[in-house]
Amino acid sequence: MATPIRPIPVVTGDDALRFVEAAEAAERTPHTVELGISREEFNKIMQTAQLY
Protein backbone atom coordinates (compact mmCIF):
# COMPACT_ATOMS: atom_id res chain seq x y z
CA MET A 1 0.00 0.00 0.00
CA ALA A 2 1.27 3.48 -0.86
CA THR A 3 2.29 5.96 1.79
CA PRO A 4 0.05 9.02 1.74
CA ILE A 5 1.66 12.30 0.76
CA ARG A 6 1.80 14.71 3.65
CA PRO A 7 0.18 18.09 3.13
CA ILE A 8 2.52 21.01 2.52
CA PRO A 9 2.27 23.59 5.31
CA VAL A 10 1.05 27.02 4.25
CA VAL A 11 2.79 30.04 5.73
CA THR A 12 0.43 32.92 6.52
CA GLY A 13 0.39 36.22 8.36
CA ASP A 14 3.51 37.87 9.75
CA ASP A 15 5.60 34.75 9.11
CA ALA A 16 4.71 34.88 5.41
CA LEU A 17 5.61 38.57 5.19
CA ARG A 18 8.99 37.99 6.84
CA PHE A 19 9.64 35.06 4.50
CA VAL A 20 8.84 37.10 1.39
CA GLU A 21 10.96 40.05 2.58
CA ALA A 22 13.90 37.76 3.31
CA ALA A 23 13.56 36.06 -0.08
CA GLU A 24 13.43 39.39 -1.92
CA ALA A 25 16.45 40.70 0.01
CA ALA A 26 18.43 37.57 -0.84
CA GLU A 27 17.48 37.96 -4.49
CA ARG A 28 18.76 41.56 -4.58
CA THR A 29 22.05 40.72 -2.85
CA PRO A 30 24.75 39.45 -5.23
CA HIS A 31 26.44 36.28 -4.07
CA THR A 32 30.04 35.41 -4.81
CA VAL A 33 32.09 32.29 -4.31
CA GLU A 34 35.71 32.47 -3.17
CA LEU A 35 37.71 30.04 -5.31
CA GLY A 36 40.99 30.39 -3.45
CA ILE A 37 42.89 31.08 -6.68
CA SER A 38 43.49 34.25 -8.64
CA ARG A 39 41.45 35.22 -11.68
CA GLU A 40 44.54 34.76 -13.87
CA GLU A 41 45.06 31.21 -12.59
CA PHE A 42 41.39 30.43 -13.16
CA ASN A 43 41.51 31.78 -16.72
CA LYS A 44 44.65 29.73 -17.42
CA ILE A 45 42.91 26.56 -16.18
CA MET A 46 39.83 27.30 -18.29
CA GLN A 47 41.95 27.85 -21.40
CA THR A 48 43.65 24.48 -21.01
CA ALA A 49 40.44 22.64 -20.09
CA GLN A 50 38.93 20.51 -22.82
CA LEU A 51 35.35 21.66 -22.94
CA TYR A 52 33.05 19.61 -25.12
N, C-alpha and C positions, 0 to 999 in steps of 0.2 A: 504494500500500500504506500502511496506517495505521501511525503511529508508536506503538510500545508505550508504555504508561503506566509510568512508573518507580515502583518500590515506595516507599512512605512509610517513612522511617526511624522506628524505635521507640526511644524513650528509656527506658533502664532504669537501675536501681541508684541511686547517689548523684546522678547528673545528673537523674534523674527526680524525686527528692525535692527537690532544689534548685529545679527548675522549678515543682513544685506549691507549694512554700512561697512562691516569688516571686509566683506567680499569685494565691494567696490573700491575700498582703500587699497587692498592687495592688488587689484587689477591696475590701478593707477601707478603703483610703485614698481619701477623697473627692478628686475632681479638679475643678479650677475652670479657667475660661478667662478671661483678662484681655481685656476688650473695648476698653479704651482710652477709654471714655466713662463718664460717671456713670450711676447707676441711673435718675435722673430723666430724663436725656437719652434713655436706652434706652426707658423707658416712654412718653415723648412720641413717639418714632419708631413704637413699636408701636401707639399709639393712632391715629396718622394713616395707618398702613399699611392697604392694602385687602387683607384676608385673605379668601380665598374658601373 
